[in-house]
Amino acid sequence: MRDLGVGFGYLMKGQRWVGRHGRAYGLGLLPGLVTFVLYVGALIGLIYGADNLTAWATPFADDWDSPWLGLFRGALTALLFALALFLAVITFTAVTLLVGQPFYENLSERVDRSESPDGTAPESGLPLMRELWISARDSVRVLARVLLYAVLLFACGFIPVIGQTVVPVIGFCVSGFFLAGELTAVALQRRGIELKQRRTLLRGRRLLTLGFGVPLTLAFLVPLVAVFLMPGAVAGATLMARDLLDEPSADGSGDAATPLSPPTA
């Protein structure tokens, strides 16, 4: 359980780091603002069309008596919004990281240089377009898995009691794990660690990963908060990745938690 607090600590350290580096923070806000505007437009469209979509998907209920028709379709509409928010929280990070790849790569490198004893940062050595392609490919793979979880959780939402209590908790944990995975990918990809290896690395410290990702998931539910937290989240994820790989820090200190060496291919 201690790892939960340690993971949350990385999130706070990242916010403090960008707070001390105003220019990096300002540049890191731009991709989030662009993505936020796009997502707000999509959610507004869903608000206006949710009732019609629910009615179209349940024609068998057209002849039901009141209040059952309203209750049934109202519950489905609520689940639809919950699913949309679940997907928005997860995909926001992936889309923002893709849109702001150069900005966040630069931010992550600056964190690495500030923490490295010799002032250097790992580099992938790949052309920008190649990095963008790898990032987009991995994001599609992650989103495919997220969609599978979303469908399963949506279906489990119909289970009485469990669907309204246990399922939302599981949903936040799943969201937090994938969020942490997307954010640490910025630093780990530069180190040549592939998607499968990154998953293994984070699963080896699952509570640490959840301690970082779940609070961020909850914060991202508040409009605009995701935009302002993204730069610090990338910085914090870089710090977490360094300690997971047992990389030395400039001050010679390390995380109290036992570091995990990167898996071999």
N, C-alpha and C positions, 0 to 999 in steps of 0.2 A: 504493500500500500504506500510505502514511502516514495516509490517511483512516481506516483501520481503528483505529489508535491514538487518533485524534482522537475517533472515535465512542465508543470505550470510555471516553474521558475524560469525555464528557458524562454517562455512566452514573454514574461516580464523583462528579462534581460534584453531581449530583442527590442522591446519598446523603449527601454532606456538607451540602448545603443543608438537608435535612430533619433532619439531626443537630443543626443549630443552631437549629431551630424545632420544639421538642418537641411543642407543642400541635397543629400542623399534621400532624406525623407520626402522633400518636395517633389523630386523627380519620380520617386516611387508611388506617389499619389496619382499620377496621370493615368496609367493603365486602368487602375481601379475605378476612376471616375468615368472613363469611357465605357467600361463594361457595366457599371452600375446603371447608367442611363439606358443601355440596351435592355437590361433585365427588368428595369422598372416598366418600360414600355410593354414588354412581354407579359408581365404580371397584371398590368392594367387591362390588357386585352383579355386575359383569362378571367378577370373579375366580371367583365361585361358579357363574356360568352359562356361562363361556367354553367349557368342554368340551362341554356339551350343545349350544351354539350351533354349534360346529364340526362336531359329529356330524350335526346337522340339515341343515347346508349341504352336506355331502358324503356323501349316502346311497350314491353309487356305489362308495364305498370300503369299505362294510360287510363285503364278502367277501374283502378283501385279507388275505394272510397276515402273520403277525408276522415281522419287526419293522416292515414297511413301513407298516402301518396306523398304528402308534403314531408313527413318524417323520413321516409325512405330516401327520397331524392335530396333532402337537406343533408342527411348523413353522408350520402355519396358525394355531394358537393364539398362538404367539409374534408372528406378523405382526399378528394382531388386537390384541394388547396394544400393539404398536408404533404401530399406527394410532390406537388409543385415546389413547395418550400424546401423539401428534402433535396430535390434535384438542384434547385437554385443554389443552395448552400454549397453543395459538392461541386457543381460545374462552374460556379463563380470563380473559385480559385483556379481551376484548370484553364478556363478561358482567359482570366486576367493574366496568369503567368504566360500564356501563349502570346497574348497581345503585347505584354510588356517584357518579353524575353530579354531584350538588350538591357533594359533598365534594371531588372532584377538580377541578371547575371552580374552586372557592374556592382550592384549593391552587395550581393553575396561575396564577390571578390574583395570588396573593401572590408567587409567583416573579417574575412580570412586573413587579409594582410594586417589588420589591426591586432589580431589575436596570435598571429604566427611569430615565433621568436626571431626569425630572420626577415620578417616583413614581406614575405612572398605569399602567393595564393596558387593553388593547383589550377592548371589549365587543361582543357580537353584537347587543344591543338586542332580542333575541327573548324572548318569554315562556318560562318554564321548560318547559312542556309541549311547546312547539314545538321547543326544543332537544333534549328527550328523544326526540321523534319523529324528528328528523333523525339523531340519534346511533343510534337503533335501526335506522332504514332503512339507514344506511351500514354498520352492523355486519352486517346480513343480507347485504348485497351482498358485503362482504369475506368473510364465512363461506362464501358460495356458491363464491367463487373458491378459498378454502382447501380446501373439500370436493373440488373438481375436482382440485386438486394432490394431495390425500391419496389419492384413488382411483388416479391415475396412478402415484404413488410406490408405493402398495401393490401394484399390478400389476407394476411394475418390480422389486419385491422378490423375485420368483420367478426373475429372471435370475441364473444361477450367477455367483458371485464379485462381479459388479457390484452385484447386489441386496444384498449384505452389506457392501459397502465404499463405493462411490460414492453409492448411493441414500441412505443415512443422512446423508452429508455434505450432499447437495442438500436433504434434508429439513430439516436444521438451518438452512441458509441461507434457505430459503423461510419457515420459521417465524420466523426473526429479522427478515426484511424485513417480514412482516405484523405482527409484534409492534411494531416501530418505527412502522409506519403507524398502528396503533391508538392508541399512546401519544401520538404527536405530534398526532393528531386533536383532542385536548382543547384544545390551544393554537391550532391552525390553524383549527378550526371557529369559534372566537370571532373570528377575523380575517376571516371570510367566505370562506375558501378551501374550495372544494367538493372532494369525494372525488377526482374525476378530476384536478384540479389538484394535490392532495396527492400522488397517485401519481407524477405527472410531476416534482414537486419532489424526491421521494425517489429516484426513478430517476436523476435528474441527479447525485446523489451516492450511488451505490449502495454503494461501499465504506464510506463514512461511516455509512450506514444499517445495514449489516451489522455494523460494528464496535460499534454500539450494541445491536442486536437479538440477535445470535447469542450473546454471553456471557449475556445475560438469558435466552434460551431454555434454555441449558445449566443455568443456576442454577435455573430454574423446574422442572426435573426433580426437584429435591430437595424432599421434602415440607416444607411450611410456609415455605420460602424465598420463594416467590412472594408470600406475604402480607406479609412484612416488607420486601421490596424494592419493592413496588408504589408506595408514596408517593414514594420516591426516584426510581423510574423515571419517574413522571409529571413530577416536578420536572426531571429530566435531559432529558426529551423537550421540555419547554418551553424550556429553555436552548438545546437544539439547534435548535428551530424558530426562535428569535430570531436565531440566527446564520445559519441558512439564508436568512432573509429580510433579512439585513444590518441588523438593528435595533440602534441604539446601546445601549451598556450604561452603567450609572451611573458606573463608574470610567473610562469612555472607552476601555476595551480591547476587543478583538474576537478572535475565533478566528483562529488562524494560517491556517486553510484558507480558500480563496477562497469567499466567500458566494455564494449563488445567489438571484437575484431571483425573486419569485413569478411563475408563468406567468400570462399574461392569458387571459381566458375566450375 
